[in-house]
Amino acid sequence: MKAILSLSLLPSLLLVGCGDGGSRSNSTTNESSSVITAPVDYLGAIGKGQQHAIKTVDTAALTQAIQLFQVQEDRLPKDLNELVELKYIGAIPQAPQGKKILYDASTGTVKVVAQ
Protein backbone atom coordinates (compact mmCIF):
# COMPACT_ATOMS: atom_id res chain seq x y z
CA MET A 1 0.00 0.00 0.00
CA LYS A 2 2.79 2.44 0.90
CA ALA A 3 4.64 1.51 -2.27
CA ILE A 4 1.61 2.28 -4.43
CA LEU A 5 1.07 5.59 -2.67
CA SER A 6 4.72 6.64 -3.07
CA LEU A 7 4.76 5.60 -6.75
CA SER A 8 1.64 7.64 -7.46
CA LEU A 9 3.05 10.63 -5.58
CA LEU A 10 6.35 10.64 -7.49
CA PRO A 11 4.97 11.72 -10.91
CA SER A 12 2.98 14.55 -9.33
CA LEU A 13 6.10 15.87 -7.58
CA LEU A 14 8.01 15.77 -10.86
CA LEU A 15 5.27 17.71 -12.63
CA VAL A 16 5.19 20.36 -9.91
CA GLY A 17 8.97 20.64 -9.97
CA CYS A 18 8.95 21.19 -13.74
CA GLY A 19 6.49 24.07 -13.54
CA ASP A 20 6.69 27.51 -15.12
CA GLY A 21 9.26 28.80 -12.60
CA GLY A 22 12.16 27.35 -14.60
CA SER A 23 11.21 29.15 -17.80
CA ARG A 24 11.25 32.55 -16.11
CA SER A 25 14.85 32.15 -14.94
CA ASN A 26 15.83 30.99 -18.42
CA SER A 27 14.41 34.11 -20.07
CA THR A 28 16.36 36.46 -17.80
CA THR A 29 19.70 34.83 -18.56
CA ASN A 30 19.07 34.46 -22.29
CA GLU A 31 19.90 37.71 -24.10
CA SER A 32 18.68 36.38 -27.43
CA SER A 33 15.37 37.83 -28.55
CA SER A 34 14.26 34.59 -30.15
CA VAL A 35 15.40 31.10 -30.93
CA ILE A 36 15.72 32.02 -34.59
CA THR A 37 18.24 34.82 -33.99
CA ALA A 38 20.23 32.92 -31.35
CA PRO A 39 22.95 31.73 -33.79
CA VAL A 40 23.44 35.26 -35.11
CA ASP A 41 23.58 36.66 -31.59
CA TYR A 42 26.12 34.00 -30.64
CA LEU A 43 28.36 34.78 -33.61
CA GLY A 44 28.13 38.50 -32.84
CA ALA A 45 29.20 37.87 -29.25
CA ILE A 46 32.12 35.73 -30.45
CA GLY A 47 33.27 38.51 -32.78
CA LYS A 48 33.08 41.13 -30.04
CA GLY A 49 34.98 38.86 -27.66
CA GLN A 50 37.68 38.24 -30.25
CA GLN A 51 38.11 41.98 -30.90
CA HIS A 52 38.37 42.64 -27.17
CA ALA A 53 40.96 39.87 -26.74
CA ILE A 54 43.06 41.15 -29.66
CA LYS A 55 42.89 44.71 -28.33
CA THR A 56 43.93 43.59 -24.84
CA VAL A 57 46.85 41.45 -26.05
CA ASP A 58 48.12 44.15 -28.42
CA THR A 59 48.01 46.94 -25.85
CA ALA A 60 49.62 44.73 -23.20
CA ALA A 61 52.47 43.77 -25.56
CA LEU A 62 53.02 47.39 -26.58
CA THR A 63 52.95 48.59 -22.98
CA GLN A 64 55.51 45.96 -22.03
CA ALA A 65 57.77 46.98 -24.93
CA ILE A 66 57.46 50.65 -23.94
CA GLN A 67 58.39 49.86 -20.34
CA LEU A 68 61.39 47.81 -21.46
CA PHE A 69 62.46 50.64 -23.77
CA GLN A 70 62.16 53.14 -20.92
CA VAL A 71 64.28 51.02 -18.59
CA GLN A 72 67.01 50.36 -21.15
CA GLU A 73 67.07 53.75 -22.92
CA ASP A 74 66.17 55.87 -19.87
CA ARG A 75 63.43 57.68 -21.80
CA LEU A 76 60.09 57.02 -23.46
CA PRO A 77 60.01 56.30 -27.21
CA LYS A 78 59.04 59.20 -29.48
CA ASP A 79 56.59 56.99 -31.34
CA LEU A 80 55.77 53.32 -31.86
CA ASN A 81 57.97 53.15 -34.96
CA GLU A 82 61.00 53.70 -32.72
CA LEU A 83 60.15 50.45 -30.92
CA VAL A 84 60.25 48.64 -34.28
CA GLU A 85 63.48 50.35 -35.41
CA LEU A 86 65.31 49.38 -32.22
CA LYS A 87 63.84 45.83 -32.32
CA TYR A 88 61.76 46.03 -29.15
CA ILE A 89 58.82 44.72 -31.20
CA GLY A 90 58.74 43.06 -34.61
CA ALA A 91 56.01 45.28 -36.04
CA ILE A 92 53.27 47.57 -34.86
CA PRO A 93 50.20 45.34 -34.41
CA GLN A 94 47.10 45.92 -36.50
CA ALA A 95 44.20 47.48 -34.63
CA PRO A 96 40.85 45.67 -34.72
CA GLN A 97 38.52 46.71 -37.53
CA GLY A 98 37.15 50.21 -37.02
CA LYS A 99 39.73 51.04 -34.33
CA LYS A 100 43.15 52.68 -34.23
CA ILE A 101 46.09 52.57 -31.84
CA LEU A 102 47.01 55.83 -30.11
CA TYR A 103 50.33 56.33 -28.36
CA ASP A 104 50.90 59.25 -25.98
CA ALA A 105 54.63 59.94 -25.96
CA SER A 106 54.45 62.19 -22.89
CA THR A 107 52.97 59.49 -20.64
CA GLY A 108 53.98 56.32 -22.49
CA THR A 109 50.43 54.99 -22.66
CA VAL A 110 48.80 53.05 -25.48
CA LYS A 111 45.06 53.05 -26.17
CA VAL A 112 42.86 51.48 -28.80
CA VAL A 113 40.10 53.89 -29.78
CA ALA A 114 37.43 54.11 -32.46
CA GLN A 115 38.49 55.79 -35.69
Wavefront OBJ file of the C-alpha trace (Angstrom):
o trace
v 0.000 0.000 0.000
v 2.786 2.437 0.903
v 4.645 1.513 -2.266
v 1.613 2.281 -4.431
v 1.072 5.589 -2.673
v 4.721 6.636 -3.071
v 4.762 5.595 -6.751
v 1.638 7.642 -7.458
v 3.046 10.628 -5.585
v 6.355 10.639 -7.486
v 4.971 11.722 -10.908
v 2.975 14.545 -9.333
v 6.100 15.866 -7.583
v 8.013 15.768 -10.860
v 5.270 17.714 -12.628
v 5.187 20.358 -9.911
v 8.972 20.639 -9.969
v 8.946 21.188 -13.741
v 6.491 24.071 -13.540
v 6.693 27.514 -15.115
v 9.263 28.796 -12.600
v 12.162 27.348 -14.599
v 11.206 29.146 -17.800
v 11.252 32.549 -16.113
v 14.847 32.147 -14.940
v 15.832 30.995 -18.421
v 14.413 34.106 -20.071
v 16.359 36.456 -17.797
v 19.699 34.833 -18.564
v 19.067 34.461 -22.295
v 19.895 37.715 -24.100
v 18.675 36.377 -27.433
v 15.375 37.833 -28.552
v 14.258 34.589 -30.151
v 15.403 31.095 -30.929
v 15.716 32.021 -34.587
v 18.245 34.817 -33.988
v 20.234 32.924 -31.346
v 22.954 31.729 -33.789
v 23.443 35.259 -35.114
v 23.581 36.660 -31.587
v 26.120 34.001 -30.643
v 28.362 34.780 -33.614
v 28.132 38.497 -32.840
v 29.200 37.872 -29.254
v 32.119 35.729 -30.446
v 33.266 38.513 -32.784
v 33.085 41.131 -30.037
v 34.983 38.860 -27.663
v 37.682 38.238 -30.247
v 38.111 41.978 -30.900
v 38.365 42.639 -27.169
v 40.959 39.874 -26.737
v 43.057 41.149 -29.658
v 42.892 44.709 -28.332
v 43.927 43.587 -24.840
v 46.847 41.451 -26.050
v 48.117 44.145 -28.416
v 48.014 46.935 -25.851
v 49.622 44.727 -23.195
v 52.467 43.772 -25.555
v 53.023 47.388 -26.582
v 52.948 48.591 -22.975
v 55.511 45.958 -22.027
v 57.771 46.977 -24.927
v 57.456 50.652 -23.938
v 58.389 49.855 -20.337
v 61.387 47.808 -21.459
v 62.463 50.636 -23.768
v 62.157 53.136 -20.919
v 64.284 51.015 -18.592
v 67.011 50.364 -21.149
v 67.070 53.749 -22.917
v 66.168 55.874 -19.872
v 63.426 57.683 -21.803
v 60.092 57.015 -23.459
v 60.012 56.303 -27.211
v 59.043 59.199 -29.484
v 56.585 56.992 -31.342
v 55.770 53.315 -31.855
v 57.972 53.153 -34.959
v 61.001 53.703 -32.722
v 60.147 50.447 -30.924
v 60.255 48.643 -34.278
v 63.478 50.352 -35.410
v 65.314 49.379 -32.223
v 63.845 45.830 -32.325
v 61.755 46.028 -29.154
v 58.822 44.724 -31.205
v 58.743 43.061 -34.612
v 56.013 45.277 -36.041
v 53.268 47.567 -34.857
v 50.198 45.342 -34.409
v 47.097 45.921 -36.503
v 44.202 47.475 -34.626
v 40.847 45.669 -34.717
v 38.523 46.709 -37.528
v 37.155 50.213 -37.020
v 39.734 51.037 -34.331
v 43.152 52.683 -34.233
v 46.094 52.568 -31.837
v 47.009 55.826 -30.111
v 50.331 56.325 -28.364
v 50.898 59.250 -25.978
v 54.634 59.939 -25.960
v 54.446 62.189 -22.892
v 52.966 59.489 -20.642
v 53.980 56.316 -22.493
v 50.430 54.989 -22.655
v 48.803 53.049 -25.481
v 45.060 53.054 -26.166
v 42.864 51.478 -28.802
v 40.098 53.892 -29.783
v 37.427 54.114 -32.462
v 38.489 55.795 -35.688
l 1 2 3 4 5 6 7 8 9 10 11 12 13 14 15 16 17 18 19 20 21 22 23 24 25 26 27 28 29 30 31 32 33 34 35 36 37 38 39 40 41 42 43 44 45 46 47 48 49 50 51 52 53 54 55 56 57 58 59 60 61 62 63 64 65 66 67 68 69 70 71 72 73 74 75 76 77 78 79 80 81 82 83 84 85 86 87 88 89 90 91 92 93 94 95 96 97 98 99 100 101 102 103 104 105 106 107 108 109 110 111 112 113 114 115
